[in-house]
């Protein structure tokens, strides 16, 4: 294992970077903010990952994004120039459906989008809640006439552009039953879009539902190791020779630390260098766990060292 602490790869000699690259056989990478930003590929990222494959390394895509069907994530990656197949793509919507299938859930209430719905359909789980939910009568009358579905035994919270007071109320009401399973796809606070716009992420919605219901969810996405455990059921991975690449210290990098991976932070997404340095210089052990071994401005900057 190549031990460093928030070292700038771009400041090292080429031989040192090559030593670092030779120290791992498996690569786990986040997607949003690392490989692409919305529909825009980040320069050089496909070439770096495809070069890793040429070097004989395994590459897996590990995303907290729950908005798409797994096959759609794969199509997006391929269209941007990444080599990828379904076995290499792990999404939280996919994990959520598989987990609830294992728990024999028949019907779920979903705060989320089409990706979760498609994955639930794939495993035969009924669901309600997708899409806008608005009050078309006086709110007091609405509450008086509201009837919860007795068949719902799980609540899923993912990203939902139609999040509303009603949805939070319904989710919390289902969760009043202590036997109702509570799943959060992730707790990302916001999305990387641009420097001037803050887009609330799933974590903002989870916080509202958790506050209202008084319950804590099982979080299937990063930094919960569940997402890696699911991957390791199908693939042989040596933690000491695995690299986790991410743009967010409190999910991607923390997951890597928890799993004993090496970690590479890219500054093209959420976490900026001053924040990462703050974690490094902190006396708080929890913040120290979010410190990456090495960092780059963007993943594509590594390409110059791989030729």
N, C-alpha and C positions, 0 to 999 in steps of 0.2 A: 504493500500500500504506500502511496506517495503522499506523505504527510506534510501539509502546509496549512497556513491560516490566512485566508483572504489575500492571497498573493495574486498580483496582476500577471497573467500569463504573457501578456504582450511585453512585459519588462524582462522576461527571462531569455536566456540564450536559446537558439533553436534546438540545440542538443538537450537542454533541460526540458523543453516542451515535449520533445520526442520521447524522453524518458517517462514523462507523465502519461503521454498517450499510450505507451507500451505497458503501462501498469494496470490497464483494465481491458477486459474481454467483452463486457456487456455494457450497453448504454441504455439508460432509461431517460427519456426526455419529455418535459412538458411541451405543450403545443402553443397555446395563446401567449404571445409575448416573447416566445423563444423562437418558434419556427415561422409564425405568421402573426399578423395583427388584423383581425377581422378577415377580409378577403385579400389582404396584401401580404405576399410572401416576404419574409425578411431576408435581405440580400445575403447570399452565400450559404444559408442554412441547409438547403437541399444538397448542395455539393459536399458539405461537411459530413452529413449523415450518410450519404451514399459512398463517400470515401471511406468512412469507417467500415462499411460493409465490404468494400474492396479489400480492406486490411484483415478481413475475417472476423470482425466483431459483430455480435448480435445487437440489434437495435429494436427498442420497444417504445411505443408512444403511450404516455400515461397522462390522461387529461381529467381534470375535475369538471370540465364542461359537460352538462347534462342535456343540452338543448338539441342534440342531434342523435339520430339512429347510428349505431356503430358503423354500418356500411357507408353511411354518408360521410363520416369522418375519414374513412379510408379513401373514398372517392375524392374528397377535398385534398387530402395529402398527395394522392397520385397526380391530380390535376396541377398541383404546384411543383411537381418535379421530384417528389420524394418516392422512394421505393417503399412499398408498404402493403401488407396483406392483413386480413382480419385477425389472424392469430397474434399479430404484433400490436394491435390497437386495443387499449384498455380504457373504457370510459365509465363514468359513474352511473350513467343511465343503464348501461349494460350490467354493471355489478348489482345495481339495485334490483333489477328484475330477477336476476339469478338468485340473489339472497332471499327475496320474498317467496320465490318458487320453492326453495329449500325449506322455508318455514310453513309451506302449505297454505299461504295466503290466497284467498279466492277473489277478494275485492279490496281496492285501495282508494283512498281519497288523495288526490294529487294536486299540490301546488307546484306547477311546473309547465313544461312545454311538450311539443310533439315528440321529441326524442325519447322521453320517458314513456309516453303513451305507446309508441311503436315497440319499444323493448318489452313493455308489459304485454302487449298483444302477442309478441313472439313467444312468450312462455305461457300464454293462456290465462293471464290474470285480468279480471275485469277492473275498470277504473272509472272514476267520476272526478270532475273538478277542472279539467282542461278547458282553457278559454276564458273569456270575460265572465264575470259574475257581478251583476249590478242589481240594485234595488229598484223595482218599477212600481213600488207602492210605498205608503208611509212606513218608515222603518219599524215602528212599534208593532204595526200589523204584520209586517214581514216576520219579525221574531216570534210573534204569537202563533203564526201558522207554519213556522219552519219545522220540518220533520227530518231527523237524521236517518241515514240509510243503515239499518241494523246489520247489514251484511258486510259493512266496512270493518276490517280488522287491522288496517295499517294506514298510516299517514306518511306520505312522501313529500319532502320539501326540496325543490330544486329551483332553478332560475325561472321566474315567471314575470313577463312584462305586463301581465294583467293583474298583478298582486293588488288586493283590495282589503278593506276592512272586513267584508263578508268572508273572504277566504280565510283570513286569520281566525275569525270567529268560528268558522266551521271546523278548521283543523284542530283548534284548541278544544272544541266540544267533543270531537271524536276521541281526542287524547285524554279526556276526563275518565275514560275507561282505562284502567291501569294495564289491561291485557292488550290494548291496541299498540301495535309496533310503531315506533317513531323513527323514521329514517331521514337523514339529511344527506344529500348527495355531496355537499361540501360546505365549507364555511368561509369561502373567499369573500373578503369585505367589498371588493370592487373589481371592475374589469379594466385592463389596459386598453385604452382607446387613443387618447392623445393627452398632451400635457395640460390642456385647459378644461377638460371635461371629466367629471367624476361620475362614473356609471355604477350605481349600487349593485353589488353582487349577491349571490345566494345567501351569504352569511348574514346580510342585513335582514333578509326575510326570515331566516332561521331564528335570528335573535328575537324578532317580534313574536313568532309562534311559541318559542320557548318561554319568553316572558309571560305571555298570556296563559299558557297551559301549565307552567310551573314544572315542565319536564325537560330533560336533556335528551337529545337524539343520539342514535348511533350514526356516526359520521363515516361513510364508506370511502370518501375521497381523501386525498392527501391533506394533512400529514398522517392520517390513520394508516398504520401498516397493513390494514386489511386489503388495500388495493394491490400491494406487492405480494401478499400471501396468496391472493387469487391468481396472480401471474405465475408464482412459483409452483402452483399445483400442476401447471402444464409445461413448465420449462425449468431446466437446470440452471441455477444462477448462483455463482460464488460471490457473496457480499463483498469480500475483500478485493475482488477484481471487477467491481461494478461501479459505474459512474452515473450519478443522477445530475441531470442538467435542468435548471429552472430559472425563472425570473422573479420568484417570490420566496423570500427567506422563511416565512412562517408556515409554508406548505411544502414546497418542493425541497428546499434545503433541509428543513427539519425532518422530513420523511427520510431523506438520505442519511442523516445523522442517526435517526432511530434504528435504521436498518443496517448500519455499519458500512454504508457505501461511501465512496469518494464523491465530492460534490463540486459542481461548477455553476456559479451564478453568472447569468448574463444580465446586463443593465438595460436591455431593450424593452423591458416590460414594466412591472410594478415597482420592485425594490430598487432604490437608487443607492449610489455608493455611500453617501453620508449616513444613510440609515443602516447599511450593512456594517460600516465602521463603528457606528454606535453600539451595535450588538457585540462586536468584537471587543470593544473597550469597556463593556458593561461588567459590573460585579455580580449580575444576576445570572445564575447558572442556566436558567431557561432561555435567556437571550443568547448566551454563549452557544447553545445547541443549534442556533439558527445561523451560525457563521459558516460560510462556504470555505472549502479548501482554496479554491482559485476563482478568479473572475475575469470576464471579458466584457467589452462594451456590447458586442453582439456575437452570436455563435459563428457567423461568417468570418470573423477575424481570425479564427483558428485555421482557416484554409491555407494561409501562407506558410504554416508550419508543417502541413501534411504533404506537400509536394515532394 
